[in-house]
């Protein structure tokens, strides 16, 4: 399933207009989302797979909602396309890797798409 297909839903649109929190949106897809307030400002978020095979997406709670949404979309890109191939923590000290650049491009494209749909 591509990122656009997953994110082109009423749940994602509700995320954009803040009627449904991240937690509820991602629980619908089996992804546990956590808003944390003890991350440094240089870390906007990251994703990992637990030993039980559950995806966890952590977002920095000290940044704007729009930045959280963009980071959320970026991390979803990793869950859909990178983690099935890599299986390790993605996003820590990996700023200049191709998979990070690609996740940035896709998240920006999806954010623009969802913003137009409002």
N, C-alpha and C positions, 0 to 999 in steps of 0.2 A: 504494500500500500504506500503510495507516495505521500509526501508531506502535505501537498495541496489537497489531496483527497481526504486525508485525516482531518485537516484543519478547516476544510470547507463545510462546516456544520453549524447548526444553530447553537451548539455548545460553545464553539469558538467565538461566534459573534457575541454571545452573552459574556464571554470573558472580556472581550474588547470594550463592551459598554458597562462593565463592572456589575452586572446583575447576578453573576454566579462567580464565586471565588475560585482561584486556581485549584484548590484542593478538590472541590466538587467536579470541576471539569476533568481533571486528570484521573480521579477515581473512576470515572466512566470508562477510561481506557486502561485501567489497571496500573496506573503510574502514581506513586505516592509523591506528593509535592509538599515541600516544607519551606516556609518563609523563616529565615534565620537572621538574627540581628547581631551576631558576633563574627561576621566575616569582615576581612579588611576591605576597604573601598576598591581595591584593585581586583577583587574577586566578585564578579556579578552573579555567578552561579556555577553549578556543576552537576553532573549526573553520574550515578554509579549503579551497578547491579549488585544486590546483596547475595549472600551465600544461598539464600532460598530462591534466588532467581527473580526477585522483585526489583523493578526499576524505582530509583529514588531520584528526585530532581530537587535540588536545593537552590533557593533564590535569596539574594541579599535583600533583607528587609529595610535597609537604610538608603535605598535608591528610589527614584520616582516609579510610579506605577507603570508608566510607558516603558521605562528601562527594564522593569521586571518582565513585562509582556515580551519585549524584544529578546531578552535573555531566555525566557521560557521557550519561545519559538526556536531559538538557536539550539537549546538543549534537546528539544523534541527532534530536531534534525539529527542530532547525534544518536538518539534512541532508535530512530527509524532506520538510519543508514550506516552509522559507524559502529555502534556497539555490537550489533550482530556479528561484525567482522573482527572487532578488536577485543571486546570483553573486559577492558580495564578502564580505570578512571580517565575520562577525557576532559580536558579543559584546564588542568592545573599546569602552569608553566609551558603551555603549548601554543602560545599566541600566534606564532608565525607558520604553523603547519598548514598544509593545503586543506586538510579536513576542517580546520578552524575557519579558514577563509571561505570555504564553501558553505559552512553552516551560517556564517555571517551574511553571505549573499542571499541564501534561501530565506533566512529569518527576515531580512529587510524586504524581500519580495512579498512574502506572506503578509507581513505587517501592512504594507501598502495595499495589498489586495483586500485584506479584511477592513482596513480603514475606508476604502472606497465603497465597500458593501454596506456601511452604516447608513 
